[in-house]
Amino acid sequence: MVTQSVTVTIELTEEQLRAARSTGVLEPDELARLVQRELERRQDARRMNEIMDALQSSPEKPTPEEIDAEIEAYRSKKRARRASGD
């Protein structure tokens, strides 16, 4: 994967800066991981909203069991994706 450098300026309190530095959060690799996780979280939220919209607009309303099964299938895919490092 080709990467590009980007410069970001953020304002942190002294306490936040100290904690971020001591935990390594400000290291380039860690920041890249944080951005990737946030992108995935937002994509997952959009997908879940799309699923909920589709379920609500369906003429045949799903049973609670069917909803639970869809949620579990979604979570299983998400776990598998995390386990594979995607």
C-alpha positions in Angstrom: 0.0 0.0 0.0 1.3 3.4 -0.9 1.3 5.9 1.9 1.6 9.7 1.9 2.8 12.1 4.6 0.4 14.6 6.0 0.9 17.3 8.7 -1.8 17.8 11.2 -2.0 20.4 14.0 -4.1 19.7 17.0 -4.5 21.6 20.3 -4.2 19.6 23.5 -4.2 20.5 27.1 -0.9 19.9 29.0 -2.4 16.8 30.6 -3.6 15.4 27.2 -0.2 16.1 25.7 1.6 14.4 28.5 -0.7 11.4 28.4 -0.5 11.2 24.6 3.3 11.3 24.6 3.7 8.8 27.4 1.4 6.3 25.8 2.8 6.7 22.3 -0.5 7.9 20.8 1.3 10.7 18.9 3.7 8.3 17.1 3.0 8.2 13.3 2.1 4.5 13.2 -0.3 4.8 16.1 -1.9 7.9 14.7 -2.4 6.0 11.4 -4.0 3.1 13.3 -6.3 5.5 15.1 -7.4 7.1 11.9 -8.0 3.7 10.3 -10.1 2.6 13.3 -12.2 5.7 13.1 -12.8 5.3 9.4 -13.9 1.7 10.0 -16.1 2.8 12.8 -17.8 5.4 10.7 -18.2 3.0 7.8 -19.7 0.4 10.1 -22.1 3.0 11.5 -23.2 3.9 8.0 -23.7 0.2 7.1 -25.8 -0.4 10.2 -27.9 2.7 9.5 -28.5 1.4 5.9 -29.5 -2.0 7.3 -31.9 -0.4 9.8 -33.4 1.8 7.1 -33.9 -1.2 4.8 -35.5 -3.2 7.6 -37.8 -0.3 8.5 -38.9 0.3 4.9 -39.5 -3.4 4.2 -43.2 -4.2 3.7 -42.7 -7.5 5.6 -41.4 -6.6 9.0 -38.7 -8.9 10.3 -39.2 -10.8 13.5 -37.0 -10.0 16.5 -35.2 -13.2 15.9 -34.4 -12.2 12.3 -33.2 -8.9 13.5 -31.0 -10.6 16.1 -29.6 -12.9 13.4 -28.8 -10.0 11.1 -27.0 -8.2 13.9 -25.1 -11.3 14.8 -24.1 -11.9 11.2 -22.8 -8.3 11.0 -20.8 -8.7 14.2 -19.4 -12.0 13.0 -18.2 -10.4 9.8 -16.7 -7.5 11.8 -14.9 -9.9 14.1 -13.5 -11.9 11.2 -12.3 -8.7 9.5 -10.5 -7.6 12.6 -9.0 -11.1 13.1 -7.7 -11.1 9.6 -6.1 -7.6 10.0 -8.3 -5.8 7.4 
